[in-house]
């Protein structure tokens, strides 16, 4: 805290090199159902987060046999404030409770969208 009584917090910090709010450069995944329920996970801009059964190569590990070894990845693009989802699985990724996204194609998601891995109860919300 300085003499003015103002305290700079992380949420108010500015990236002085690009003059962009730092918060904009960090996305989040919120697990609303499944193995990681209640978890809120930060995603740094332009970093891919991997999901699957191959514990040596993924960030989110699952034991369920319907989830592929390298099931999918998500990347937060802070510049555009959007998420990119890429499905590499056999049993698919479903968006907003209904549509299965195409395999091996980048799918754009926005804050509030939800994904479900295969036929499991593992559901994540973009935050």
N, C-alpha and C positions, 0 to 999 in steps of 0.2 A: 504494500500500500504506500502511495506517495503522499506528499503534503496536502494534496487536494482531497484526500480521502477516497480516491478512486483506486480500485484494485483491478488490474487486468487479469481476466480469467482466460482459460484456454478457449472457451466458446466465443470470446470477444477478440481473440488474437487475429492479426492480419498477416498474411504472407507478404512480407515487405518487398519481395522480389517480383511478384506478379500482381500485387495489390488485389488479392482475392481473399475472402474469408477462409481461414483454415478449415472450419467446419464443412465447407462446401467440398473440400478435397478428401473427406472421409465419409464413406457410406457405411451402412450397417445391415446386418442380417439378424432378424429376430426369429427365433425358433418358437413357433406357436403350438407345435405338436410333434411328438416323437422322441427320439433318443436324447436330444439336446434341449428339451422343452424349458422355456423360461430364459434361455441364454440370449444375450445380445452381443453380437460379435462385430467389431469394427473391421472395415475393409478400406485400406489405404487406396487412394486413386491409382488406377492403372496396374494394380496387382491382382493376379488371378487367384481365386480360392477354389480348390479342388475337392470334390465329393466322391466317395466310393469305398470299396472294400479293401483296396490295396493300401494297407496302413503305412507302407514305406513311401508312398507317393502322394497321399492326399492330406488335406487339412482337416476335413470332416470324415471320420472313419465310421463305417456301419458294418454290422455283421449280417444283416438280412441278405439272404441269397438272391432276392429279386433286384438288388442293387449291384450294378456292375463294378468291377475292380476300379476302373476310372470312369465313373458314371457321368459326370458333367463338371463344368467350371463356371464360375461367375466372376465378372470383373466390374468394378465400379469405375465409371469415367466421370471424374469430378468436373472436368471442363464443361461437360454437357449435362451434368446431374442426372445420369442414367446408368442403368446396369445392362451388361451384356451377358446373356446366358448361352452356353454352348453345350448341347447334349451329345455325348459320345456313347451312350448306353444301348443296351438291348431292349430294356423294358420302359424306357422313356422318362421324360419330365413333363409334368402337367402344370399349366399356368392358370391361376385363378379358379381352380377347382374343376375345370372342364377340358380345355383343349390341350392335346399333346403337341409339343413343339416339334418341328422337323429336326431330324438327326443331322449332325454335322453342318448346321447352319446357325449363324449368330442370330439370336433373338433379342430384341431390345425390350427392356422392362423399365418401369418407372417406380418411384416410391409408392408403396402401398400394394404393389403386385405380390402375389403369393405363388410359390412353386411347391410341388409335391414330387418326391422322388419315387418313381415306379408306382407300385400299388401299395406302398407302405403308408404309415401315418406320419412320416417325416415331412413336415410342412414348415417352410421358411417364408417370412415376409420381408420385403425390401424396405429398409427404414431410412 
